[in-house]
Amino acid sequence: MRRYFAATTQRMEALAKQEIERFGAEKVNTSFRGVYFSCGTETLYKICYQSRLISRIFAPIYRFEAPDKDALYEGAMQVDWLRYFRHVDQTFAIDGNIYNSKINHSKYIALRVKDAVADWFRDRIGRRPYVETNNPDLRFHVHLRNDIATINFDVTNGTLQKRGYRSDSVEAPLSEHLAAACLDVSGWKGDVPFVDLMCGSGTFGIEAALLASQKPAGSFRKKWGFEQTPDFQPKLWRQVREAADAKIRSITAPIIGCDIDAAAVTAARQNARRAGFADAIEFRHSSFQDLQLPETPGVIFVNPPYGIRLGADIEEVALLYNKIGDFFKQKAQGWRAFVFTGNLDLVSAIRLKPSRRHIFYNGPLESRLLEYEIY
């Protein structure tokens, strides 16, 4: 059993903790923008393949004092890098971040550790691995806080929040794992209709389809960091994936998205096709005012503009929020509605009182998921 850190977005830590515990991890503790946990290899593979809420998983390698560049280099030289590299011909990348330390340039700490890795291999086998920043075999992360450095192995080899199904997007998309978190707190399980009133590139609808079908979020990913290490267990990894894939089920309730932007609807349909849900999600080119909801009440989601971009007409955006509230009152009796917004000043324009408010961060922007019971 080994200790790991699962990174996520601010205010999603508690949800990530619950998810990781469901997979069987132990000693799970929340931290700022992440969760520490312990588990064996099988559970780690399950989390990587099936988690919908975390963005990366790091395995701490070595922690040491690094008040200056020489101490940082010498600390990195203490790592047995052949525990992570299968051979010297593998490529690698290193990134870093800094908080309240004497060294104050994140690119410099990455460069210094990269030099240590190259020298470590050159000293032992006479050759060094090469850096590949765009698509490396292995990624490492250096975190320097209060002059204490921690070198981490990137288990997932990049972010998990980019599932791999979305290559076409419209302006200001919602990240996949944030959309999944919103669905989690809504309590929707795929048993009643799901409608997105402003679908954009289709993220809410596709994440709803993943949830309803129980299709693993990692099933689109082609490359993992742990696959490149000497202790990779391909048979176990295959068994974990096959067991998860065996639980995939048919979607029974309607999933519908609409948007007034034809380009957005086209992108949403293409993304749904890449995700394997071309026939499971209906994307319509229409305004939400013209949308006919299913007869059976279900859940409505909408992520309207926030009116904070340069040149935005805030009065026009407020009027849009008025229309959303009118739609709820006139056409959505018996439904539960969720509005995701990054502009709290516009909430009153909906002219309905939310029953619950959930705090999230959309990038650096503090946002709210507002829940409405429509009677």
RAJOGI-V685163 format. One record per residue. RES is the residue in one small letter. PSI is psi in radians with two decimals (* if undefined). Layout:
# RAJOGI-V685163
{{RES	PSI} {RES	PSI}}
This chain:
# RAJOGI-V685163
{{m	2.39} {r	2.75} {r	2.43} {y	2.88} {f	2.14} {a	2.03} {a	2.52} {t	-3.02} {t	2.61} {q	2.39} {r	0.07} {m	0.10} {e	-0.77} {a	-0.69} {l	-0.72} {a	-0.67} {k	-0.80} {q	-0.73} {e	-0.82} {i	-0.64} {e	-0.61} {r	-0.49} {f	-0.13} {g	0.15} {a	2.72} {e	2.86} {k	0.92} {v	2.14} {n	2.32} {t	2.62} {s	-3.14} {f	2.10} {r	0.61} {g	-3.13} {v	2.24} {y	2.47} {f	2.85} {s	2.50} {c	2.93} {g	-3.10} {t	-0.73} {e	-0.78} {t	-0.67} {l	-0.77} {y	-0.70} {k	-0.79} {i	-0.79} {c	-0.76} {y	-0.56} {q	-0.27} {s	2.41} {r	-0.14} {l	-0.21} {i	2.71} {s	-0.57} {r	2.82} {i	2.24} {f	2.47} {a	1.93} {p	2.30} {i	-0.87} {y	2.38} {r	2.31} {f	2.83} {e	2.35} {a	1.26} {p	-0.25} {d	3.07} {k	-0.59} {d	-0.71} {a	-0.65} {l	-0.77} {y	-0.83} {e	-0.64} {g	-0.75} {a	-0.51} {m	-0.27} {q	-0.22} {v	2.40} {d	1.60} {w	-0.32} {l	-0.09} {r	-0.26} {y	-0.53} {f	2.30} {r	-0.62} {h	2.89} {v	-0.26} {d	-0.07} {q	2.55} {t	2.79} {f	2.83} {a	2.62} {i	2.28} {d	3.04} {g	2.87} {n	2.79} {i	2.49} {y	2.11} {n	0.94} {s	2.80} {k	-0.70} {i	2.25} {n	0.37} {h	2.00} {s	-0.63} {k	-0.52} {y	-0.72} {i	-0.63} {a	-0.73} {l	-0.70} {r	-0.70} {v	-0.63} {k	-0.75} {d	-0.69} {a	-0.73} {v	-0.81} {a	-0.78} {d	-0.63} {w	-0.82} {f	-0.72} {r	-0.68} {d	-0.54} {r	-0.67} {i	0.04} {g	0.06} {r	2.84} {r	2.62} {p	2.80} {y	2.63} {v	2.38} {e	1.84} {t	-0.52} {n	-0.78} {n	1.14} {p	2.80} {d	-0.65} {l	2.45} {r	2.50} {f	2.66} {h	2.34} {v	2.13} {h	2.10} {l	2.00} {r	2.16} {n	0.70} {d	0.28} {i	2.11} {a	2.44} {t	2.12} {i	2.23} {n	2.54} {f	2.26} {d	1.71} {v	-0.66} {t	-0.24} {n	1.09} {g	3.11} {t	2.46} {l	-0.28} {q	-0.31} {k	1.64} {r	-0.73} {g	-0.10} {y	-0.25} {r	1.75} {s	-0.34} {d	2.25} {s	2.76} {v	3.14} {e	2.43} {a	0.98} {p	2.71} {l	2.37} {s	2.67} {e	-0.78} {h	-0.46} {l	-0.73} {a	-0.72} {a	-0.66} {a	-0.71} {c	-0.72} {l	-0.67} {d	-0.86} {v	-0.34} {s	-0.42} {g	0.05} {w	2.32} {k	0.05} {g	0.16} {d	-0.20} {v	2.86} {p	2.60} {f	2.24} {v	2.27} {d	2.04} {l	-0.39} {m	1.42} {c	-0.35} {g	-2.27} {s	0.15} {g	0.24} {t	-0.82} {f	-0.81} {g	-0.72} {i	-0.72} {e	-0.59} {a	-0.70} {a	-0.68} {l	-0.77} {l	-0.82} {a	-0.65} {s	-0.22} {q	0.49} {k	2.23} {p	2.35} {a	-0.44} {g	0.04} {s	-0.28} {f	-0.23} {r	2.37} {k	-0.30} {k	2.33} {w	2.57} {g	-0.74} {f	-0.41} {e	-0.36} {q	0.04} {t	2.80} {p	-0.47} {d	0.25} {f	2.38} {q	1.58} {p	-0.62} {k	-0.79} {l	-0.72} {w	-0.73} {r	-0.73} {q	-0.72} {v	-0.78} {r	-0.74} {e	-0.69} {a	-0.71} {a	-0.73} {d	-0.50} {a	-0.31} {k	-0.02} {i	2.35} {r	2.91} {s	2.62} {i	2.20} {t	-0.57} {a	2.61} {p	2.45} {i	2.07} {i	2.42} {g	2.54} {c	2.74} {d	2.53} {i	-0.27} {d	1.98} {a	-0.66} {a	-0.65} {a	-0.74} {v	-0.70} {t	-0.78} {a	-0.72} {a	-0.74} {r	-0.70} {q	-0.73} {n	-0.71} {a	-0.68} {r	-0.76} {r	-0.55} {a	-0.13} {g	0.32} {f	0.50} {a	-0.62} {d	-0.12} {a	-0.33} {i	2.33} {e	1.98} {f	2.20} {r	2.45} {h	1.67} {s	2.84} {s	2.70} {f	-0.44} {q	-0.50} {d	-0.01} {l	2.31} {q	2.00} {l	2.67} {p	2.69} {e	-0.65} {t	2.13} {p	2.59} {g	-2.29} {v	2.34} {i	2.36} {f	2.54} {v	2.33} {n	1.44} {p	2.92} {p	2.65} {y	-0.24} {g	0.43} {i	-0.02} {r	2.69} {l	2.23} {g	0.00} {a	2.45} {d	1.76} {i	-0.55} {e	-0.66} {e	-0.68} {v	-0.71} {a	-0.68} {l	-0.65} {l	-0.73} {y	-0.64} {n	-0.82} {k	-0.61} {i	-0.81} {g	-0.71} {d	-0.71} {f	-0.78} {f	-0.85} {k	-0.62} {q	-0.50} {k	-0.10} {a	0.59} {q	2.31} {g	-0.12} {w	2.78} {r	2.32} {a	2.52} {f	2.21} {v	2.14} {f	2.15} {t	2.57} {g	0.18} {n	1.72} {l	-0.38} {d	-0.31} {l	-0.11} {v	-0.72} {s	-0.39} {a	-0.29} {i	-0.47} {r	0.60} {l	2.62} {k	2.09} {p	2.51} {s	-0.47} {r	2.66} {r	2.19} {h	2.24} {i	2.27} {f	3.00} {y	2.17} {n	1.63} {g	-2.28} {p	-0.07} {l	2.06} {e	2.27} {s	3.00} {r	2.46} {l	1.92} {l	2.28} {e	2.32} {y	2.33} {e	2.02} {i	2.09} {y	*}}
